């Protein structure tokens, strides 16, 4: 069995992250090692103000995460709306971005970050982003470090 299929997530604690032992398909106990990683992402978008939505960031992993999102609207004729979806299935978090007034928001278990622009159908909205995702991964001890 591929060791990457045995990797799981864990909750980050003050002293690092720890996981309970994993079990493979044969119900055998597998020793795991865990590590915390942080990914940073900078981006900018420009899109029409016609109500369309553009995905900025998407997490397709099963890893538990805490994600800080900074967003700033840098063009005035439209109203950009930041949309944050989480992995728990709750309704999306929506925040209106005011021109040149940035927002900072930290959310647990982010699945997707998008922007919807509305208001002036002939205009364009522009938003710049900084996203920082911190997560914990546990891997079988015999796997290559940080590669699961």
C-alpha positions as CSV (number, residue, x, y, z in Angstrom):
1,X,0.0,0.0,0.0
2,X,1.3,3.5,-0.9
3,X,2.4,5.2,2.3
4,X,0.7,8.5,1.2
5,X,-2.7,6.9,1.5
6,X,-2.0,6.4,5.2
7,X,-1.3,10.0,6.0
8,X,-3.8,11.9,8.1
9,X,-4.3,15.2,9.7
10,X,-4.0,16.2,13.3
11,X,-4.7,19.2,15.6
12,X,-1.8,21.5,16.2
13,X,-0.9,21.9,19.9
14,X,1.3,24.4,21.6
15,X,4.2,21.9,21.6
16,X,3.8,21.0,18.0
17,X,1.3,18.6,16.5
18,X,0.5,15.0,17.6
19,X,-1.7,12.3,16.3
20,X,-3.1,9.1,17.6
21,X,-1.8,6.0,15.9
22,X,-3.1,5.3,12.4
23,X,-4.5,2.0,11.4
24,X,-4.1,0.6,7.9
25,X,-6.8,-1.4,6.0
26,X,-5.7,-4.6,7.9
27,X,-6.3,-2.8,11.2
28,X,-2.6,-2.9,12.1
29,X,-1.3,-0.1,14.2
30,X,1.1,2.2,12.4
31,X,3.5,4.5,14.2
32,X,3.3,8.1,12.9
33,X,5.3,11.2,12.9
34,X,3.8,14.6,12.5
35,X,5.0,18.0,11.3
36,X,3.5,21.5,10.9
37,X,3.9,23.3,7.6
38,X,2.9,26.8,6.4
39,X,2.2,27.8,2.9
40,X,2.1,31.5,1.8
41,X,0.2,32.7,-1.3
42,X,0.2,36.2,-2.8
43,X,-2.1,37.1,-5.7
44,X,-4.1,39.7,-7.4
45,X,-7.2,39.5,-9.5
46,X,-9.0,41.7,-11.9
47,X,-12.4,40.8,-13.2
48,X,-15.6,42.3,-14.5
49,X,-18.3,43.6,-12.1
50,X,-21.0,41.4,-13.6
51,X,-21.7,39.2,-10.6
52,X,-19.4,36.5,-11.6
53,X,-17.2,34.7,-9.0
54,X,-13.5,33.8,-9.4
55,X,-11.8,31.2,-7.2
56,X,-8.5,32.6,-5.7
57,X,-7.4,29.7,-3.5
58,X,-8.7,26.1,-3.1
59,X,-7.5,23.4,-0.7
60,X,-8.3,19.9,-2.0
61,X,-6.5,18.1,0.9
62,X,-7.9,16.5,3.9
63,X,-5.6,18.3,6.2
64,X,-6.9,20.4,9.1
65,X,-5.8,24.0,8.6
66,X,-5.9,27.5,10.0
67,X,-5.8,30.1,7.3
68,X,-5.2,33.9,7.5
69,X,-6.6,35.9,4.6
70,X,-5.7,39.5,3.9
71,X,-7.6,41.2,1.1
72,X,-7.5,44.8,-0.3
73,X,-9.8,46.3,-3.0
74,X,-7.7,48.6,-5.2
75,X,-10.2,49.7,-7.8
76,X,-13.3,51.7,-6.9
77,X,-16.1,51.3,-9.5
78,X,-17.3,47.9,-8.2
79,X,-18.0,46.1,-5.0
80,X,-15.9,43.0,-4.4
81,X,-17.2,40.4,-2.0
82,X,-14.8,38.0,-0.4
83,X,-16.3,34.5,-0.1
84,X,-14.7,31.9,2.2
85,X,-16.0,28.3,2.2
86,X,-15.0,25.9,5.0
87,X,-14.7,22.1,5.0
88,X,-17.4,21.7,7.6
89,X,-20.3,22.5,5.2
90,X,-21.4,25.6,7.0
91,X,-22.7,28.6,5.0
92,X,-20.0,30.6,3.3
93,X,-18.5,33.6,5.1
94,X,-19.0,36.7,3.0
95,X,-17.3,40.1,3.6
96,X,-17.7,43.2,1.4
97,X,-14.3,44.8,0.6
98,X,-14.4,48.6,0.7
99,X,-12.1,50.5,-1.6
100,X,-8.6,50.8,0.0
101,X,-9.7,49.4,3.3
102,X,-8.1,46.0,3.7
103,X,-9.5,43.2,5.8
104,X,-7.7,40.4,7.8
105,X,-9.6,37.3,8.7
106,X,-8.4,34.0,10.2
107,X,-10.6,30.9,9.5
108,X,-10.3,27.3,10.5
109,X,-10.5,24.6,7.9
110,X,-10.7,26.7,4.8
111,X,-11.7,24.9,1.6
112,X,-12.0,27.7,-0.9
113,X,-11.6,31.5,-1.2
114,X,-13.4,33.4,-4.0
115,X,-14.3,36.9,-5.0
116,X,-17.6,38.0,-6.5
117,X,-17.6,41.5,-8.1
118,X,-20.9,43.4,-8.5
119,X,-22.2,46.9,-9.0
120,X,-21.1,48.5,-12.2
121,X,-21.5,46.0,-15.0
122,X,-19.1,47.9,-17.3
123,X,-16.4,48.3,-14.6
124,X,-13.7,46.0,-13.3
125,X,-12.8,45.2,-9.8
126,X,-9.2,44.5,-8.7
127,X,-8.3,42.9,-5.4
128,X,-4.9,41.9,-4.0
129,X,-4.5,39.0,-1.5
130,X,-2.1,37.4,0.9
131,X,-3.1,34.0,2.2
132,X,-1.2,32.0,4.8
133,X,-2.3,28.4,5.5
134,X,-0.8,26.5,8.5
135,X,-1.5,22.8,8.7
136,X,-0.4,19.6,10.4
137,X,0.3,16.3,8.6
138,X,1.0,12.9,10.1
139,X,2.8,10.2,8.2
140,X,4.0,6.6,8.9
141,X,7.4,6.8,10.5
142,X,8.9,4.7,7.8
143,X,7.9,7.1,5.0
144,X,10.3,9.7,3.7
145,X,10.2,12.8,5.9
146,X,7.8,15.5,4.8
147,X,6.8,13.6,1.6
148,X,3.5,12.1,2.5
